């Protein structure tokens, strides 16, 4: 009998899937139970108001206090933005949460509620596209990435644009291509500092070489005491008394508070910048403004005049001469070039016209001692002075124009587009093993970064370190023919700030909406000297404060 196969329904059980298997039933029960448990847990957290289960990661160091307050950043406006906005717009929506706290500490465009890059006012006006109208804070500061610092960003955020800035016009002051600072496989392509490309704008006549070498000093000064760098240059956090100031002449440890202290806007207490150079604190012990026998009354140490403006100096001279006329016991020194005291009349009184003539002529004589270039005036040793004295026998010296002393124009800050802190570089000194012979050991750290200070003979020399000197430390660790060098971070954000500096206007001027300053007002502030090119002329007219 031939073989006849069985039908399919006899060969296979078509209802196999409907059979109950204990393993399959257990899997289904676990899956359903897990889903129900997760749903119940989420509902319970919502009821309790616990938002931690919905967090995508731990908060950064600066925002750790907001770990349990998601609503501080994720406001009502951002809850449903993901349903109709693009990724870029969704990230930009979070800017309001950032600016609600940081709006007064960073610069931003109030119209677009986004970052505004640190450009000078003319440059920002000529390049409106550089304002990044839709930039999101989270594009650079990624939150929920762990216990990190949001300000320590990767260089790629900067080089993504600065690696190729050719779209900018030819007159832009910024380098066309910068990809790295330190040395890796090749030298970094960061250009040298712009401050080194032009002479020092300071108008003060000064020679570091003369002052740091005792044998070359044209003045007696303090015998046997060589100058060190910190005799004139100290960061604002230093409280030690100065060695060669007016306090030494007066025989006191410190000057009175009103004379020795500078304004809060002149001294940076953090130690980042150098204290301003002041005659009373740094120069008076050696450069005495002593007119000697020309002063009939010694109202100041050794007949000094005040280190002040020509107008105030003239007022002080006239006051001293008038005081001399009112003191009958005082006599003009015999070696003095001053005219003698006018003789009284028959009534025992001095004629007023004679007194005025006496004061006027003698005031001119004393001013010649200060300002006359041909006669080696005291002020002309350090300052550029424009002085045209009248004839010696003039009778109207009160109409003599005041001397014009050129502003010292010592820059208070050198690196206008970068930052530098002397306080963070205090450890450079102990790392230096040797110092040049005429330099004190305490100044070894200064000379390490400013080697030209020992030989500079003119004030036009710019004694800042170049970019290669900074790369000696700020570069990946490497061996330079022996010792291990580098190892200090060379990130862009260590020296450069992306945002504009905060507004200088008081907080009381903030508009009710909390949006802060408008872009037009920011540009106006820049053009008035709060960050633009006018800032250089303003800084140049102030006394030395830095630095960067």
VENNORLIN-V783497 format. One record per residue. PHI is phi in whole degrees, -180 to 180 (* if undefined). D_CENTER is the distance of its C-alpha to the mean C-alpha in Angstrom with 1 decimal. Layout:
[[PHI | D_CENTER] [PHI | D_CENTER]]
This chain:
[[* | 108.4] [-66 | 105.3] [-74 | 101.8] [-126 | 100.1] [-65 | 96.4] [-76 | 95.4] [-66 | 93.5] [-59 | 89.8] [-70 | 90.1] [-91 | 92.3] [-84 | 90.0] [-125 | 86.6] [-84 | 85.9] [-71 | 84.2] [-106 | 83.1] [-64 | 81.2] [-65 | 77.9] [-87 | 79.5] [-72 | 80.4] [-88 | 78.5] [-112 | 76.6] [-63 | 75.1] [-65 | 72.1] [-66 | 71.2] [-63 | 71.8] [-66 | 69.5] [-63 | 66.7] [-65 | 67.0] [-66 | 67.0] [-66 | 63.9] [-64 | 62.0] [-67 | 63.1] [-65 | 62.4] [-64 | 58.9] [-64 | 58.1] [-65 | 59.6] [-65 | 57.6] [-64 | 54.3] [-64 | 55.1] [-66 | 56.0] [-66 | 52.9] [-67 | 50.7] [-65 | 52.7] [-65 | 52.4] [-66 | 48.6] [-66 | 48.5] [-65 | 50.7] [-77 | 48.6] [79 | 45.3] [-85 | 44.0] [-100 | 41.6] [-61 | 40.8] [-63 | 43.6] [-96 | 42.0] [-74 | 38.5] [-90 | 37.8] [162 | 35.8] [-69 | 33.7] [-77 | 30.5] [-75 | 27.0] [-62 | 25.3] [-71 | 23.1] [-114 | 26.3] [-61 | 28.9] [-73 | 29.7] [-101 | 30.9] [-61 | 33.4] [-106 | 36.3] [-134 | 35.1] [-63 | 35.3] [-66 | 35.8] [-65 | 32.1] [-111 | 31.3] [-90 | 34.8] [-81 | 35.8] [-60 | 39.2] [-69 | 38.0] [-100 | 37.5] [-63 | 40.7] [-115 | 43.0] [-66 | 40.5] [-69 | 41.6] [-83 | 45.0] [-133 | 44.3] [-107 | 40.8] [-73 | 39.6] [-61 | 37.3] [-65 | 34.3] [-71 | 35.1] [-64 | 35.7] [-67 | 32.3] [-68 | 30.8] [-62 | 32.8] [-73 | 30.8] [-59 | 27.6] [-61 | 28.7] [-65 | 28.7] [-69 | 25.1] [-74 | 23.9] [-62 | 25.9] [-106 | 23.4] [-99 | 20.2] [-62 | 20.7] [-98 | 18.2] [-109 | 15.4] [-130 | 15.6] [-87 | 16.5] [-154 | 20.2] [-88 | 23.2] [-71 | 25.4] [-75 | 28.5] [-103 | 28.5] [54 | 26.7] [-141 | 24.7] [-65 | 21.3] [-133 | 19.9] [-67 | 17.9] [-78 | 14.6] [-116 | 16.4] [-68 | 16.1] [-58 | 18.8] [-62 | 21.4] [-69 | 21.2] [-66 | 21.5] [-70 | 24.4] [-84 | 26.2] [-131 | 25.8] [-63 | 26.7] [-69 | 27.8] [-79 | 24.3] [-81 | 23.7] [51 | 25.5] [-64 | 27.8] [-123 | 29.3] [-70 | 26.6] [-103 | 27.1] [-60 | 24.6] [-71 | 27.1] [-70 | 27.2] [-114 | 24.0] [-103 | 24.0] [-85 | 27.6] [-82 | 28.7] [61 | 31.8] [-108 | 31.0] [113 | 31.1] [-82 | 29.0] [-124 | 25.8] [-98 | 22.2] [-70 | 21.8] [-82 | 18.2] [-90 | 19.4] [-92 | 21.1] [-73 | 23.1] [-63 | 22.1] [-63 | 25.1] [-66 | 23.4] [-89 | 21.2] [-72 | 23.8] [-60 | 26.4] [-108 | 25.0] [-77 | 23.0] [-71 | 26.0] [-154 | 27.7] [-108 | 26.0] [-62 | 29.0] [-62 | 29.8] [-71 | 26.9] [-72 | 28.1] [-67 | 28.1] [-87 | 25.5] [-68 | 22.7] [-81 | 19.7] [-92 | 19.5] [-65 | 21.5] [-75 | 24.8] [-149 | 25.1] [-136 | 22.9] [-117 | 24.6] [-164 | 23.1] [-103 | 20.7] [-79 | 22.6] [-92 | 26.2] [-119 | 29.0] [-77 | 32.3] [-147 | 30.7] [-64 | 27.5] [-62 | 24.5] [-97 | 24.4] [-68 | 20.6] [-69 | 20.4] [-69 | 18.8] [-67 | 15.4] [-64 | 15.7] [-63 | 14.2] [-82 | 17.3] [-88 | 19.7] [-137 | 19.6] [-69 | 20.0] [-63 | 17.7] [-75 | 17.8] [-62 | 18.1] [-104 | 21.6] [-82 | 22.0] [-80 | 24.9] [-152 | 24.0] [-129 | 25.4] [-66 | 24.0] [-60 | 27.4] [-68 | 29.3] [-76 | 27.3] [-90 | 27.3] [-113 | 31.0] [-59 | 33.3] [-68 | 36.1] [-100 | 34.3] [-72 | 33.1] [-84 | 35.0] [-129 | 34.7] [-65 | 36.2] [59 | 33.1] [-105 | 33.7] [-60 | 36.5] [71 | 36.1] [-122 | 32.5] [-71 | 30.2] [-83 | 26.6] [-112 | 24.1] [-58 | 20.5] [-78 | 19.6] [-74 | 21.7] [-126 | 18.9] [-117 | 15.7] [-139 | 14.8] [-70 | 12.1] [-68 | 11.9] [-88 | 14.4] [-85 | 17.1] [-117 | 20.0] [-70 | 22.3] [-69 | 23.9] [-85 | 23.3] [-79 | 26.4] [-119 | 26.8] [-99 | 26.0] [-67 | 28.4] [-61 | 29.2] [-69 | 31.1] [-67 | 33.1] [-81 | 34.0] [77 | 35.0] [-121 | 32.8] [-76 | 30.3] [-137 | 27.6] [-77 | 27.3] [-56 | 28.1] [-56 | 25.3] [-69 | 25.1] [-98 | 24.6] [-88 | 22.4] [-87 | 19.9] [-96 | 16.9] [-67 | 16.0] [-63 | 14.0] [-82 | 11.5] [-100 | 11.2] [-119 | 10.9] [-92 | 8.7] [-69 | 11.8] [-73 | 10.7] [89 | 10.5] [-72 | 7.3] [-111 | 6.6] [-77 | 9.8] [-69 | 11.9] [-66 | 12.9] [-77 | 16.2] [-131 | 19.1] [-58 | 22.7] [-66 | 24.2] [-98 | 22.3] [-123 | 22.3] [-120 | 25.0] [-63 | 27.8] [-65 | 30.0] [-105 | 30.6] [-100 | 30.1] [-84 | 32.3] [-88 | 32.8] [-103 | 36.5] [-91 | 39.0] [60 | 41.8] [-71 | 45.2] [-70 | 44.0] [-90 | 43.0] [-72 | 46.3] [-124 | 44.7] [-88 | 42.3] [-83 | 40.1] [-130 | 37.0] [-55 | 37.0] [57 | 39.3] [74 | 39.3] [-75 | 35.6] [-105 | 34.0] [-73 | 30.8] [-84 | 27.6] [-149 | 26.9] [-76 | 27.6] [-56 | 31.0] [-66 | 32.3] [-70 | 31.6] [-64 | 33.0] [-64 | 36.1] [-62 | 36.6] [-66 | 36.4] [-64 | 38.9] [-64 | 41.3] [-63 | 41.1] [-67 | 42.0] [-67 | 44.9] [-66 | 46.2] [-64 | 46.1] [-63 | 48.1] [-67 | 50.7] [-87 | 51.1] [-109 | 51.6] [-64 | 55.2] [-79 | 55.0] [-83 | 52.2] [-126 | 53.3] [-68 | 51.6] [-57 | 51.1] [-65 | 53.8] [-89 | 51.4] [-77 | 49.2] [-88 | 48.9] [-73 | 48.9] [-69 | 51.8] [-68 | 54.2] [-62 | 54.2] [-63 | 56.5] [-77 | 59.9] [-72 | 61.1] [-82 | 64.0] [-63 | 67.4] [-85 | 66.2] [82 | 63.7] [-111 | 60.6] [-87 | 58.2] [-64 | 58.2] [-62 | 55.0] [-62 | 54.9] [-66 | 55.1] [-64 | 52.3] [-64 | 50.0] [-65 | 51.1] [-61 | 50.4] [-65 | 46.9] [-64 | 46.0] [-68 | 47.4] [-72 | 45.9] [-64 | 42.5] [-65 | 42.6] [-62 | 43.7] [-69 | 40.8] [-65 | 38.3] [-59 | 39.9] [-64 | 39.1] [-93 | 35.4] [-112 | 34.9] [-72 | 37.8] [-65 | 36.7] [-65 | 40.3] [-93 | 40.9] [68 | 37.8] [-58 | 36.0] [-61 | 33.6] [-72 | 30.6] [-74 | 31.2] [-67 | 30.5] [-119 | 26.7] [-115 | 26.4] [-85 | 27.9] [-120 | 30.5] [-108 | 32.8] [-140 | 35.8] [-122 | 39.4] [-70 | 41.6] [-79 | 44.9] [-57 | 48.2] [-62 | 48.8] [-101 | 51.7] [-66 | 50.2] [-105 | 51.1] [-130 | 48.3] [-69 | 45.2] [-65 | 43.6] [-91 | 43.3] [-67 | 41.5] [-60 | 38.2] [-67 | 35.1] [-65 | 33.3] [-111 | 30.3] [-102 | 27.4] [-62 | 24.9] [-57 | 21.3] [-64 | 19.5] [53 | 16.8] [-76 | 14.6] [-60 | 11.2] [-84 | 8.5] [-140 | 6.0] [-91 | 8.3] [-92 | 7.6] [-76 | 7.5] [-112 | 9.3] [-145 | 8.1] [-123 | 6.0] [-153 | 7.0] [-129 | 8.1] [-66 | 10.6] [-62 | 12.4] [-77 | 13.5] [-111 | 14.9] [-65 | 17.0] [-76 | 20.0] [-66 | 20.0] [-57 | 21.8] [-63 | 24.8] [-78 | 25.2] [-86 | 25.8] [-85 | 29.5] [-138 | 30.0] [-130 | 28.3] [-57 | 29.6] [-57 | 32.4] [-78 | 30.9] [-104 | 27.7] [-66 | 27.8] [-62 | 27.7] [-65 | 24.7] [-96 | 22.7] [-61 | 23.9] [-65 | 20.8] [-65 | 18.7] [-68 | 21.5] [-60 | 21.6] [-97 | 18.3] [-123 | 18.7] [-67 | 22.5] [-76 | 22.7] [-68 | 21.8] [-79 | 25.4] [-120 | 27.1] [-69 | 24.8] [-116 | 27.0] [-138 | 25.2] [-72 | 21.9] [-74 | 21.6] [-69 | 21.1] [-95 | 17.8] [-100 | 17.5] [-75 | 14.9] [-70 | 16.6] [-87 | 18.0] [-66 | 18.2] [-68 | 21.5] [-65 | 20.1] [-71 | 17.7] [-68 | 20.8] [-60 | 22.7] [-113 | 21.2] [-88 | 19.6] [-167 | 23.0] [-58 | 26.1] [-58 | 28.2] [-153 | 30.5] [-98 | 32.9] [-109 | 32.3] [72 | 35.8] [157 | 35.9] [-71 | 33.0] [-81 | 31.1] [-118 | 27.6] [80 | 24.8] [101 | 24.8] [-91 | 21.1] [-55 | 20.0] [-122 | 19.0] [-66 | 18.5] [-62 | 16.5] [-71 | 14.8] [-71 | 13.3] [-122 | 10.8] [-119 | 11.3] [-108 | 11.6] [-71 | 14.9] [-76 | 14.7] [-67 | 13.4] [-65 | 10.8] [-65 | 13.1] [-64 | 15.0] [-89 | 14.4] [-76 | 18.1] [-65 | 19.8] [-65 | 21.6] [-66 | 24.9] [-88 | 24.7] [-68 | 24.9] [-73 | 28.1] [-59 | 31.0] [-73 | 31.0] [80 | 27.6] [-80 | 26.4] [82 | 23.4] [-79 | 22.3] [-79 | 24.4] [-64 | 23.3] [-66 | 24.5] [-70 | 22.5] [-64 | 19.3] [-64 | 20.3] [-65 | 21.1] [-64 | 17.8] [-63 | 16.2] [-68 | 18.8] [-89 | 18.3] [106 | 14.8] [-104 | 12.6] [164 | 11.4] [-95 | 14.2] [-61 | 15.4] [-65 | 15.8] [-63 | 12.1] [-65 | 12.5] [-67 | 15.3] [-67 | 13.7] [-67 | 10.8] [-69 | 13.6] [-86 | 15.6] [-97 | 13.5] [-81 | 13.7] [-63 | 11.7] [-132 | 8.6] [-160 | 7.4] [-115 | 6.5] [-59 | 5.9]]
